[in-house]
Amino acid sequence: MRGRVRAFEAATRRRTPKEITRSSRLAKIHMEIRKAVEADIPNLLPLMRQLAEFEKYADDFAVTEHVLREQGFHRSPPDFHCLVAEEGSDLVGFLVYHFVAFTYRAKPNLIIKELYIAGPHRSRGVGKLLMKAVGKEAAFTGCGVIKWWVAKWNERGIEFYKQLGAKIDSDWHEFQLSEKAFRDLAASVEESR
């Protein structure tokens, strides 16, 4: 009987902050960060759709399982690389990146295209684990810098990146030409010849 009482007391007593921190770390032990494989595609695509909804471009989202398979796993070199965070048998986050080989540093740049953690898994260190893994990849491949863009309204993301030591580059503006704009430009150059 005493053993049961002690077990009940241990299970119901308040934990100290140190015990909570240790318990939180232990909960993360089952998180595996690894390179995505082709078999991940059916579980990866829904996370990518969630990101498209979060970043408000779901209506334009055109990625399919076929696109992921062809561009990420059948081309050599692939158009993109992907790291996944797996808890048990569930994918809970991903980071998509690619390289720009030629830069003024004479070292490649690693460009993070997407980083997403499913809602219930945020604030558990998953994003930091993915960023640490991509940092190791950048070091391994001899990169000179890691770059990425974040929406100005994503204050939580901006704060997360700053906590990692990232800086906002205020010296540069991002420019882009939509597909219509670059096609119009190409056509106008041909017409002016």
N, C-alpha and C positions, 0 to 999 in steps of 0.2 A: 504494500500500500504506500509506503514512504516513497518508493521509486516513482510511482504514478504521480504523487503530489509534487515531487521535485520536477518531474518532466512537465507537469502542468504549470508550475511556477516559472520554470525556465521559458516555456512557450509564451506565457502571458505577461512577463515582466517587461518594463520599458527598456529599450536598448539605448545605450549611450551613443553619442555622435560618432565616436571612434568605431563602435560595433556596426553602426549603420553604414559608415564609409567602407569598412572591410566587407560587409555584406554586399554593397553595391559593386565593389570590385569583383567579388566572387561571381556575381550574376553575369558579368561581362566575359568571364572565362570561356563561355560556350559560344562566343562570337568568333567566327572565322572570317578573315579577310583573305580573298584569293582572286586570282584572275578568272574571269568568266569563261565558261566553256559553252560550246554550242548547245548542249543539253539544258542550259539555263534559260534559253530564249523564251520558252512559254511562261516562265516566272518573272523574267526581266521586263518583258513588254508591258505588263500591267503597271509596274512601278514607273516606267517611262511615261505612260499615259497619265498617271497621278501627278507627275512633275509637270506635264503639259497643262493640266488643269490648274495646278498651283501657280504656275507662271503665266497663266491666261493666254495660252496659244493652242488650246485643245482643238479649236476649229481648223487649224492649219496643220495639225499633227499628222504626218504621212508615213511614219515608221511602221513597218509590218514585220512579222516574223521573217518573211523572205528577205526584206531589206537588211535586217540584222544578220541573218545567216550569210548573205552574199558579201556585204561590206565589212563585216567584222570577223568572219571565220573562214571564208572561201577565197578571199583575195590575199595575194602575197606581194608586198606587205599589206596588212589590213588598213582600211580607211580609219579605223578607230580601235582603241584598246579599252577594256572595261574591267574594273575591279568590282567585286560584289562583297557585301557583308551578309553572311549567312548565320542564322541562329537556329540550331537544330537542323531541320530540313527546309526552313523558310528563308527566302531572300528578303532582307529588310532594308537594304540600301544599295546604291551603286554609285560609281564614279566613272565617267566616260572621259577619255583623254586621247590626244593625238600629238604628233611631233611636227614642229617646223624645223626642218633640217638645216637650212641655210640662214644664218643671222650674222649681224655685225660682230658678235662675240666669237664667231667661228666655233660655236657650240650650239647644239640644238636647243630650242625652247620646247618645253612640255606645256601644252595648252589643255587646261581642264575645260571640257565642253559642258558637262553636266555633273552635278553632285546632288543626290536626293536620298533622304532617309524617310521611310514610311512614318506617318504621324505618331503611332504609339511607341516608336523606338527612338524618337528625338530626345535630346538631352540625356542620353545614356552613354555618350562617348563614341558612338558609331561613326559619326562624321570625322572626329579626330583620328580614329583608327584608319579610315579610308585615306585621309589626307597624309597621315604618316606613311602609309603604304605607297602612295603616289610619290611622296618625297624620296623614299628609298629607290623607286623606279627611276626618278630623275637623276639621282646620284649615280646609280648603276650605269645609266646610259650616257653620262657625261654632260648633262644639260647645264646651261648657264642660268636659267631662270624658269620658274613656273608662273604661268599667267592664266587668268580667268576673268570673267565678267560676272557681276551680280546686279540684279535689278535694284534701282535706287530705293524702291519701296520696301525691299527685303531687309529691314533694319536688323532683324534677328540674325540673318546670314552675315551681314556686314560686321556685326559685333563678334560673331564666331570667328570670322577670318582675321579680324584684328587681334583677337586673343591668341591666335596661332603665330602672330608676328608679321602678318601680311600688311602691306601699306597700299593705300589708294594712290594710283599714279595720276596726279593732277596735271601733269605736263602733256597728256595726250587726250584727244577726243576720239571716240569710236565713230567711224563713218561706215555706212553700208549702202549698197545699191540693191534695191529689190530686183526680183527677176525681170519684171517689166522694165524697170529703169535701165538695167544693164543691156537688155535686148534692144531697147530704144537707142541707147548710146552706140551699140555695135552697128545698128542699122544706119544711124546718122553718120558714122565714120565712113561706112561704105558708100553712102550717097554723096559725100563731099569729095570723093576722089575724082 
